[in-house]
Amino acid sequence: MTVADGSDLWLRRFHPAPDAPVRLVCFPHAGGSATFYFPVSAALASDCDVVALQYPGRQDRRNEPNVDDIGVLADRIAPLVEPLFDRPVVFFGHSMGAILAFEVARRLEG
């Protein structure tokens, strides 16, 4: 399935939990990919809808150019995660992912 906004390239759900009361959006480290959060998704699947980001230049997106500016990356991600706020959302980032999560949150503050 292709989504017009491109979110299908960026947002990965390994164990979808559409009825979960909370959503966890995971931001991988600088050299990481969405699959880094596969075990987290498996462990939380019954309680939480886990969505992991897949950055350009990683795994199945390896042919796309990397984005080497945190601000630009945050600008691209913010509109893609905004529709996820139909329930409480928690951002979690590892290493560079934590900085990116913070920058995305700043853009969504309103």
Secondary structure as GFF3:
##gff-version 3
##sequence-region A 1 110
A	DSSP	alpha_helix	7	10	.	.	.	ID=ss1
A	DSSP	beta_strand	11	12	.	.	.	ID=ss2
A	DSSP	beta_strand	23	27	.	.	.	ID=ss3
A	DSSP	three_ten_helix	34	37	.	.	.	ID=ss4
A	DSSP	alpha_helix	38	44	.	.	.	ID=ss5
A	DSSP	beta_strand	49	53	.	.	.	ID=ss6
A	DSSP	three_ten_helix	59	61	.	.	.	ID=ss7
A	DSSP	alpha_helix	70	81	.	.	.	ID=ss8
A	DSSP	three_ten_helix	82	84	.	.	.	ID=ss9
A	DSSP	beta_strand	89	93	.	.	.	ID=ss10
A	DSSP	alpha_helix	96	108	.	.	.	ID=ss11
###
